[in-house]
Amino acid sequence: MKYLALLFAGLAFLLSACGIRDAVLAPPPNIYSTGTNYPTNAVPLPLRTVSPPIFFVTDRAPEEKPDGMLTYGAARSESMAFGAARVRFGASDWDDLVARTHVDGKRNLSDLSVEDVEEIVRFRSVPLATSRTEGELIFDAAEKAEYDARGADFQAAIRAEIARTGNRRILVFTHGVRNDFDRSITSLANLWHYVGRGSIPVAFAWPAGNGGPLGYFRDREAGNFSVFHAKEFLRLLAEMPEVEDIDIVAHSRGTDVMAKALRELVIYHRGRGKPPKTAMKTGTLILAAADLDTGVVRQRLQAERFAEAFEQINIYINPADAALRLASILTSVPRLGSATSDVLSPEAIQRLRKSELVHFIRVENISGRGHSYFRDNPAVLSDIVLALRTRAFPGGTLRPLELDDDGFWQLHPNYPLERLPDLVDTFVSGSDR
């Protein structure tokens, strides 16, 4: 028992890497290390600001900070909320922010904070009441009408942001365990800014952040609790004619929350006779440091032809990820985010790449605990930015990754600096996939 307690405590400590340091901007991606490559002219005028809104959907219970500002804790809520968090980047104005986005002159940002949180829509609690009629369970009409009305309010708010900015693409981010609400917002703000602000950013914040040596397992259960809300959130977005595509970035245990919700949507739409990709409007799916059981991935995702719903799936792998290695020990099953060629054969990887557009990208030379590299590592962040900005597959001019003999794409620490001049000439205008 003492040994297990130490393992649990170690896992909680290692997975605290999921919780990014407060109020710190991520290092700029390598793609912004020379020249002025940030796509300033493509950023909508209303978004050329150091204090943009970052939207959120959450089933965390609301709380109040000591200063009276609204936030959301680790407790669960049976009702989903939609709102906007105003963040502030540590720059004097937009031009200063763009200058600091490039590492020339070492003018890196030092802070990124959540300044205000506003709840815009509060959904009715679920499950809704039902009654049985001729063997069929029917939702209570009044409760269903209220729930649908709040869904319409959510869609109206998204529609207003589309009208304000012209952005018709949605960027969804889902965090891992040991995250608080503010960290989910600032992680998305980092990513959205570096990608070029060409989308509407929405964080799905589930009730993670449970403390104690068993906090990891409490967070895992909280993730299961949130699957229905995640599914409803994605369904409501996809049903909007104004929305063109939905890109999803999930980290650590957040990959499980999103994968389960997306799988259920795939099955739902196939049952309706609708192609999942068209009905879900899903674009690129990015799984970083995925805390997923590799066997479950094969039997519940791959067997369901899950990849059919996406333009491409990028899975970032770090075999030295200490947190996932310890999770593998505790569960006796390899985790997808630390998989090696012993788990994924070259033949299986090649088949997934060619037929299902699933790309495994191995990250090299990660310092520290190596679990939050999706936003801390300039090379990884560069590839995520290029994937979301250009829609390109790995291996071409726009994403010059190298394919190793074992089928993994190699992401070197200086990526893509050796190809940056060619890339800068082309990556603003399209994809070479």
N, C-alpha and C positions, 0 to 999 in steps of 0.2 A: 504493500500500500504506500509506503514511504517513497519507493522508487517511482510509482505511478504519479504520486503527487509532484515529485520533482519534474517528471516529464511534462505534466500538465502546466506547471509553472513555467518551464522552459518554452513550451509552445506558446503560451500567452505572451511571453517576453519577445519571442522572435516575431510573432504575428503583430506585435505592436508596430512593426515596420509598415503595416497596412495603414496605420494612422500617421499621416504625413505631419511633419513639424508645423506647428501653428504659424500662420502669418508669414510664410516664406514663399517667395516665387521660385519656381523651378528654374534650374540653369537653362539658358537658351539652347535650342537644338543646334547641332552642328551646321545645319543648312543656313543658319543665320550668322555664321562665324565670320563671313567676309562680305564686303559690299553692302548693298541695301536690298536684300532679297525679300523682305517682308512685303506682302501684297497690299500695301496701303491703299492703292487706288481702287481695289476691289472691295474694300470694307465699306458697307453702307454708311452714309453720313451720320445717321443717328447713333451709330455704334462707335464712332471715332471719339471715344471718351475714356477717361481713366476710372469712371464709376458706372459700369454697365450693369444691367440686371441679369442675374443668373436664375433661371426658373427651377422649380423643384416640385416633385410629387413625393409624398412621404406617408408612411403609416407609423411613424414614430409619434408618441404622445407629446403634445405641446408642453413647453415649460417656459419659465421666465428667468432670464439672466439677472444677476444682482443689479445691473443698471436698468432693469425693466424691459430690455429688448426681448422680443419673442425668439425662442429657439425650440428645438425638438430633441428629446432625450433618448435613452435606450429602452424605455418602456414602450409596449405595443399599444396601438390604437386600432380599433375595429373599423374606424372611418378613415378614408384616405383624404389628404389635404393637398391642394395645389396652391403655390404661391411664388413670390419673387424675392430673391435676396439681392440687395445692392452691395456689390463688392467694390473695393478701391485698390487699384494698383499703385505702388509707391513711385509715382512720377508726378511732376508738376502739371503737365498737360499732355494732350495726345501726341504732339511732336516729340516731346521728351520720352514718352512711353515707347514710341517706335524706335527712337535712337537707342534706348536701353534694351530693346528686344534683341538687338545685335550685340555681340560680345566685343566688337571693336571698342577700344578705349577702356575695357573692363567696367563698363557702366551697367553692371548687372543690378536688377531690382533687388531690394532687400526686404520688402514686405508686401503682403497681399492679405487684406482683411475683409471680413463681412461687417458692413456698417449698419445695415438695417434689414429686417425680415418682415415681409407682409404676407399674410395668408389671404388668398383671393377667393378660393372655393373650398368649402368643407362638404364632402360627400356624406350621404347617409351611411350609417353603420351597416356592415354586412355580417352574417347572412340576412337577407330579407325574409320576412315571414312568408310561409307558403300554405296552401291548402290543396287537398287531393280531390281531383275531379276525374271520374272515370279512369282511375289508375294513373293519371298524370299529375305531377306536382306543378301548381300554378303559383307564381309570385303574387303576393298581395298587391292589388292594383294601385292603391294609394302610395305604398312604399316604393313600388317600382317606378311610378311616375315621378316621385321626388328624387329618386336616385338618377333617373334619366335626365331630369331637369338640371341637376348639378353637373352631369356629364356635358350637357349642352353649354352650361356656363364655362366649364373648362375649355371646351372647343372654341367658344367665343373669345376667350382671352388669348388663346394661341392664334386665332384668326386676326385679332387686333395687332399682335406682334408681327405677323406676316405682312399686314398692311403697312405697319410703321417702318419695317426694315427692308421689305422685299425678299427676305430669306424664306424659302419654301422647303428647305432641308432641315431636319431635326437631328441634333447630336445629343444622344442619351449617354449618361455615364452612371455606372453603378459601382459602388465602393465595396471593399472587403470588410473583414472583421476588425474590431478594435478602432473603428472610425467613429468620430462624433459628427454631428450634423454640419458644423462649419467646415470641417475638413473635406466632406464630400462636395461642398460648394466651391471651395478654393481649388481643389484638384480639377474639377471641371473647368473653372475659370482659366486656369493655366493652359489646359489642353485646347480649349476653344479659342483663346487668344492666339496661341502659336499656330493653329490650323488656319487662321485668317478671318475668323468671325463671320464666315459665310453661312452660318446656320443658326437655328434657335437652340440654345443650350438648356437642357433639362436634366437635372440630377434626380435619379430615383434613390431616395434615402430610406433604407430599411432599418429596423431597430437594432443596430449593432452597437458595440461599445460596452457590453456587460463586463463587469469587473471580476476580479478574483481568479484563482488558478483554473476554475472551470468555465471562465468567461468565453473561451473559444467554443465550447460545446453549447453554451446558452445562445451564442450568436448564430451558430449553425441552425438551431431550432427556430430562432427568430427569422432567419432567411426562408425557411420552409413556410412560416406563417405569412410571409409577404408575397408569395408566388401569385396568389389570386389578384392582389392589388397591382402587381407588375403587369400581369396579363391584361387587366382592364385598362390600365394606363396606355399600353401599347395599342390595344384595340381602338380606343377612342381617338388616338392620333391617326391611325391608319384609315379610319372611316371619314376623315376630313378630305374633301376634294382638293383643298388648297395645299395640302402637304404632298410633296413629291417623293421624298425618300427619308428613311429613318436609319441613321448610322448608330451603332451601339458599341460602346467601349466598356468592358467589364473587367474588374480586377479581383484577384484572389477569390474569396468565397462569394463575391458578387457574381462571379461567372456561373455559379450553381443556381442562384436566384433567377438570373436572366435565362439561362439555358432551359430550366424547367418551364418558365412562363412561355418562352418561344416554342418549345416542343408542343405544349398544349395548344397553342395557336395554330401550329402546323397541322396537327390532327384535326382540330375544329374546322379549319378551312377546307381540308381535303374531304371531310365529311359533308361539307356543303357543296362539294363539286367545284371549288374555286382553287386555282393555282396559288399556293402559299405565298410565293414571291409577289404576285400581283396584289393579292388581298392584304398582305401585311405591310407592303411598301418598304420592306427591309432592304438596306443597301449593304454596307460593309459591317461585318461583325468582327470585333477585336477582343480576344481573350488574352489577358496578360497575367502571368503567374497563377494560372488557373488551378484552384483548389478543387479539382474534379477527380473522382475515381475513374481511372482509365477504362476499367471494365464496364462501368456504368455508361461511359461515353459511347462505347462500342454497342452495347445492348439497347440503350434507350435513345441515343441520338443518331448514331450512324445507321442502325437498323431501321430507324424511322425516316431515313432519307432527309434528315434535318437540314443538311446543307443546301437543299433545293431552294430554300427560302431566301438565299443571300447571293449578292453579286460575288462575294468572296468572303472567306473566313481566314483571319490571320491569328495564329496561336503562337505567342512568344514563350520560349522555353529557356529556363536556366537550370541546368542539372545541379548547380551548386547552391540552389535556393535552400538555405538552411531551414526555413520555416516549413516548406513543403516536404523536405526530407523527414523532418520530425513528425509531420502529419502522416506521412507514409508509414512510419514506424508505429504510430498509435492506431492506425486503421488497418495495418497489414496489407495495404494496397498502394501501388505507385500512384502518385498524383500527376495529372496531365502536365502541369506547369513545370515539372522537373524531370520529365520523361527523357529517356536515352534510347539509343538504338537497340538496347536489350528489350525494351518494351514496345517500341515502334520499329518494325522492320523496314528496310529500304523499299521493299516491294509494296508494303502497305502504304507508306508515305507517298510513293510515286502514284499509286492508284487514287489516293485521296486528292492529290494535287491535280491530276489530269481530269478525273471524272467529276469530282465534287468541289473543285476550286478551294480546297483547304490547304493552307500553307503553314508549315511549321518553321519557325524562325528561331534559331539558337543564338542567344545573346552571349557574347564573349567578355571575359575579364571584368565581371561585375565586382565592385568593391563593397565592403561592408556585408550586411546580411543578405543583400541582393533580392529583396522581395518587392520593393516599390520602384523598380527600375523603369516602369512604364512612364514615370514622370520625372524621375531623378537623373536618368542617364541620357545625355544629349544625343547619343547615337540612336537609341531606341525611340526617343521622342521624335527624332528626325524621320524615322521610317513610318511612324504612326501618322505624322503630319503629311508626309508624301502620299501615303495610302488614302487618307481621307480627302486630301486636296486634289489629287490627280486621278483617283480611282484606278491607278495602274496596278498590275500584278507584279510580284517580285521578279527580278532578273532582267528587266528592260532598262532603257535609258532613264526613265523617271524613278525607278527604284532599283538601283544597281547592286542588288544583293548577289552573293556568289553561292551557287549550289554545291554542297559537299557531296562526297561519294555516298554517304549514308542517307541522303535525301533531305537533310535539313538545310534550309537557307542559313548562311553564315552572316551575322551582323557584327562587324568589327568595331572596335572602340572609336575609330576615326571616320566611320561611315557618315555620309557619303562624300567626304572631303576630296578624295582622289578623283571623283567624277563631278565635282560641284560646278566647274565652269560650263560643261555640257548641259548639266541638269538645269542650271539657272536659265539657260537660253530657251528651254522647252517646257518646263514644268508648269508655267502659268497658263499655257494655252490648251493643254489636253492630256490624253493618255496614249501610251504606246503599247498597251497590253496586247 
